[in-house]
């Protein structure tokens, strides 16, 4: 356990010194800020008249988020869509930087079990993603308060936060599998490219009605409150996460790390 705690401390220190958590956290605020801008435009017709197409999009957004209940659903969707991209950035950096920076051999030379190294990286990724999700949620709630949306109640707030929290957990679970691709690809590029493919496939699966069986579509379906999810959908997400983590560990343990 001492080895694991030491490696966790080292991984957190590397991340903080790189300032990547800071930049990704600031970047994750873009989507809530964009939604806030669209809602603000929709609530001010004099601005809408001057913005053409953006006005139409803003009006559609305002129609979608008419009160706190619908706005909290929108927040969960924002975290699902925007969170996925920034979560991928986090896990790609954590597992890919050792290859890009050429520090892998130094890391593996440390007298620490490789499972401790891999688990420390996963713990960092999970904590990093949760922190970004909390920042997005708090910022979105502040925006909703400033917009003075109707229909506020404690029960609606707690239900919305619960949906957002479960969405984050599902999103993180699906993202953990990309640690394997960052390791095999020995850089950031392969997981980033495959994440785009996963999003495209998720949208295709939603169009054909098979999304509940595709793990990377499950968080978005849950965030939207759709009833098409079954227990097998959650088991698929769990299996994908555990399989990705196991494959990552086995690769770090047995692959030929010659560079």
C-alpha positions as CSV (number, residue, x, y, z in Angstrom):
1,X,0.0,0.0,0.0
2,X,2.9,2.3,0.7
3,X,4.0,1.9,-2.9
4,X,0.6,2.8,-4.2
5,X,0.2,5.9,-2.0
6,X,3.7,7.0,-3.1
7,X,2.8,6.6,-6.8
8,X,-0.5,8.4,-6.3
9,X,1.4,11.3,-4.7
10,X,3.9,11.4,-7.6
11,X,1.2,11.2,-10.3
12,X,-0.8,14.1,-8.7
13,X,2.4,16.1,-8.3
14,X,3.3,15.6,-12.0
15,X,-0.2,16.6,-13.1
16,X,-0.3,19.8,-10.9
17,X,3.2,20.9,-12.0
18,X,2.2,20.5,-15.7
19,X,-0.9,22.7,-15.1
20,X,-2.9,20.4,-17.4
21,X,-5.7,20.0,-14.8
22,X,-6.0,23.8,-14.7
23,X,-6.2,24.2,-18.5
24,X,-8.7,21.4,-18.9
25,X,-10.8,22.7,-16.1
26,X,-10.9,26.1,-17.7
27,X,-11.6,24.6,-21.1
28,X,-14.5,22.5,-19.7
29,X,-16.3,25.7,-18.8
30,X,-16.7,26.5,-22.6
31,X,-19.9,24.5,-23.1
32,X,-21.8,25.8,-20.1
33,X,-20.7,29.3,-21.1
34,X,-21.9,28.8,-24.7
35,X,-25.3,27.5,-23.4
36,X,-25.6,30.5,-21.1
37,X,-24.9,32.8,-24.0
38,X,-27.6,31.1,-26.2
39,X,-30.1,31.3,-23.3
40,X,-29.3,35.0,-22.7
41,X,-29.8,35.8,-26.4
42,X,-33.1,34.0,-26.5
43,X,-34.3,35.9,-23.4
44,X,-33.4,39.3,-25.1
45,X,-35.4,39.6,-28.4
46,X,-33.6,42.8,-29.4
47,X,-30.3,40.9,-29.4
48,X,-31.9,37.9,-31.2
49,X,-33.1,40.1,-34.1
50,X,-29.5,41.0,-35.0
51,X,-28.0,37.5,-34.9
52,X,-30.0,35.6,-37.5
53,X,-29.1,31.9,-37.4
54,X,-27.7,32.1,-33.9
55,X,-31.0,33.5,-32.8
56,X,-32.9,30.5,-34.1
57,X,-30.5,28.2,-32.3
58,X,-30.8,30.3,-29.1
59,X,-34.6,30.2,-29.3
60,X,-34.5,26.4,-29.7
61,X,-32.2,26.2,-26.7
62,X,-34.5,28.4,-24.7
63,X,-37.5,26.2,-25.7
64,X,-35.5,23.2,-24.4
65,X,-34.6,24.7,-21.1
66,X,-37.7,26.6,-19.9
67,X,-37.3,25.8,-16.2
68,X,-35.0,24.3,-13.7
69,X,-36.1,20.8,-14.3
70,X,-35.4,20.9,-18.1
71,X,-32.2,23.0,-17.5
72,X,-30.8,20.4,-15.1
73,X,-31.4,17.8,-17.8
74,X,-29.5,20.0,-20.2
75,X,-26.6,20.3,-17.7
76,X,-26.4,16.5,-17.5
77,X,-26.2,16.4,-21.3
78,X,-23.5,19.1,-21.3
79,X,-21.5,17.1,-18.9
80,X,-22.0,13.9,-20.9
81,X,-21.0,15.5,-24.2
82,X,-18.3,18.0,-23.2
83,X,-17.1,15.9,-20.3
84,X,-16.3,13.0,-22.6
85,X,-13.9,15.1,-24.6
86,X,-12.1,16.6,-21.6
87,X,-12.0,13.2,-19.8
88,X,-10.3,11.8,-22.9
89,X,-7.8,14.6,-22.8
90,X,-7.0,13.7,-19.2
91,X,-6.6,10.0,-19.6
92,X,-4.6,10.4,-22.9
93,X,-2.2,12.8,-21.1
94,X,-1.8,10.7,-18.0
95,X,-1.0,7.4,-19.9
96,X,0.5,8.9,-23.0
97,X,2.9,11.4,-21.6
98,X,5.4,8.8,-20.4
99,X,6.0,7.8,-24.0
100,X,6.0,11.3,-25.4
101,X,8.4,12.6,-22.8
102,X,10.6,9.6,-22.9
103,X,10.2,8.9,-19.1
104,X,8.7,5.4,-19.4
105,X,12.0,3.5,-18.8
106,X,12.8,5.7,-15.8
107,X,9.3,5.1,-14.4
108,X,9.5,1.3,-14.9
109,X,13.0,1.2,-13.3
110,X,11.5,2.3,-10.0
111,X,11.2,-0.6,-7.5
112,X,7.5,-0.5,-7.5
113,X,5.0,-3.0,-8.7
114,X,3.5,-2.1,-12.1
115,X,0.0,-2.6,-10.8
116,X,0.7,0.3,-8.3
117,X,1.9,2.5,-11.2
118,X,-1.2,1.8,-13.3
119,X,-3.6,2.1,-10.4
120,X,-2.1,5.4,-9.4
121,X,-2.7,6.7,-12.9
122,X,-6.3,5.5,-12.9
123,X,-6.9,7.1,-9.5
124,X,-5.5,10.4,-10.8
125,X,-7.7,10.2,-13.9
126,X,-10.9,9.5,-11.9
127,X,-10.2,12.4,-9.4
128,X,-9.3,14.7,-12.3
129,X,-12.5,13.9,-14.2
130,X,-14.7,14.2,-11.1
131,X,-13.1,17.6,-10.3
132,X,-13.9,18.9,-13.9
133,X,-17.4,17.6,-13.7
134,X,-18.0,19.4,-10.3
135,X,-16.7,22.6,-11.8
136,X,-19.0,22.3,-14.8
137,X,-21.9,21.5,-12.6
138,X,-21.3,24.4,-10.2
139,X,-20.7,26.9,-13.0
140,X,-23.9,25.7,-14.8
141,X,-25.9,26.1,-11.6
142,X,-24.6,29.7,-11.1
143,X,-25.6,30.4,-14.7
144,X,-29.1,29.1,-14.1
145,X,-29.4,31.3,-11.0
146,X,-28.3,34.4,-12.9
147,X,-30.8,33.6,-15.6
148,X,-33.6,33.4,-13.0
149,X,-35.1,30.3,-14.3
150,X,-38.5,29.4,-12.8
151,X,-39.5,26.1,-11.1
152,X,-36.8,25.9,-8.5
153,X,-37.2,23.4,-5.7
154,X,-34.9,21.3,-3.5
155,X,-36.2,18.0,-4.8
156,X,-35.7,19.1,-8.4
157,X,-32.2,20.3,-7.6
158,X,-31.3,17.0,-5.8
159,X,-32.8,14.9,-8.6
160,X,-30.9,16.9,-11.3
161,X,-27.6,16.6,-9.4
162,X,-28.2,12.9,-8.9
163,X,-28.7,12.4,-12.7
164,X,-25.6,14.5,-13.4
165,X,-23.6,12.5,-10.9
166,X,-24.6,9.1,-12.3
167,X,-23.9,10.4,-15.8
168,X,-20.4,11.4,-14.8
169,X,-19.8,8.0,-13.3
170,X,-21.0,6.3,-16.5
171,X,-18.8,8.6,-18.6
172,X,-15.7,8.0,-16.5
173,X,-16.3,4.3,-16.7
174,X,-16.4,4.3,-20.5
175,X,-13.4,6.6,-20.7
176,X,-11.1,4.4,-18.6
177,X,-10.9,1.9,-21.5
178,X,-8.9,4.5,-23.5
179,X,-5.9,4.1,-21.2
180,X,-5.2,0.9,-23.1
181,X,-5.1,2.7,-26.5
182,X,-2.9,5.5,-25.1
183,X,-0.5,2.8,-23.9
184,X,-0.5,0.8,-27.1
185,X,-0.3,3.9,-29.3
186,X,2.5,5.2,-27.1
187,X,1.1,8.8,-27.4
188,X,-2.0,10.9,-27.2
189,X,-3.1,10.5,-30.8
190,X,-4.6,7.0,-30.9
191,X,-7.1,7.5,-28.0
192,X,-8.1,10.9,-29.3
193,X,-8.8,9.5,-32.8
194,X,-10.7,6.5,-31.4
195,X,-12.7,8.8,-29.1
196,X,-14.0,10.6,-32.2
197,X,-14.8,7.3,-33.8
198,X,-16.7,6.3,-30.6
199,X,-18.8,9.4,-30.7
200,X,-19.6,9.0,-34.4
201,X,-20.6,5.3,-33.7
202,X,-22.6,6.3,-30.7
203,X,-24.7,8.7,-32.8
204,X,-25.1,6.0,-35.4
205,X,-26.3,3.5,-32.8
206,X,-28.8,6.0,-31.5
207,X,-30.1,6.5,-35.0
208,X,-30.6,2.8,-35.6
209,X,-32.0,2.1,-32.1
210,X,-29.1,0.0,-30.7
211,X,-27.5,2.7,-28.5
212,X,-28.3,0.9,-25.2
213,X,-25.9,-1.8,-26.2
214,X,-23.0,0.5,-27.1
215,X,-21.2,1.6,-23.9
216,X,-20.2,5.1,-25.2
217,X,-23.8,6.0,-25.9
218,X,-25.2,4.9,-22.6
219,X,-24.2,8.1,-20.6
220,X,-25.9,10.4,-23.1
221,X,-29.1,8.2,-23.1
222,X,-29.1,8.3,-19.3
223,X,-28.6,12.1,-19.2
224,X,-31.6,12.6,-21.5
225,X,-33.8,10.5,-19.2
226,X,-34.7,8.0,-21.8
227,X,-36.2,4.8,-20.7
228,X,-34.6,2.5,-23.3
229,X,-31.7,1.6,-20.9
230,X,-31.9,-1.9,-19.3
231,X,-29.7,-3.5,-16.7
232,X,-27.6,-5.0,-19.4
233,X,-26.6,-1.5,-20.6
234,X,-25.0,-0.8,-17.2
235,X,-23.3,-4.2,-17.2
236,X,-21.9,-3.5,-20.6
237,X,-20.4,-0.2,-19.3
238,X,-19.0,-1.9,-16.3
239,X,-17.5,-4.7,-18.4
240,X,-16.0,-2.2,-20.8
241,X,-14.4,-0.3,-18.0
242,X,-12.9,-3.3,-16.2
243,X,-11.8,-4.9,-19.5
244,X,-10.0,-1.7,-20.5
245,X,-8.3,-1.4,-17.1
246,X,-7.2,-5.1,-17.1
247,X,-5.9,-4.8,-20.6
248,X,-3.9,-1.7,-19.7
249,X,-2.4,-3.4,-16.7
250,X,-1.5,-6.5,-18.7
251,X,0.1,-4.4,-21.4
252,X,2.2,-2.4,-18.9
253,X,3.2,-5.7,-17.2
254,X,4.1,-7.9,-20.2
255,X,4.6,-5.7,-23.3
256,X,8.1,-5.1,-24.5
257,X,8.9,-1.6,-23.3
258,X,11.9,-1.0,-25.4
259,X,11.5,2.7,-26.0
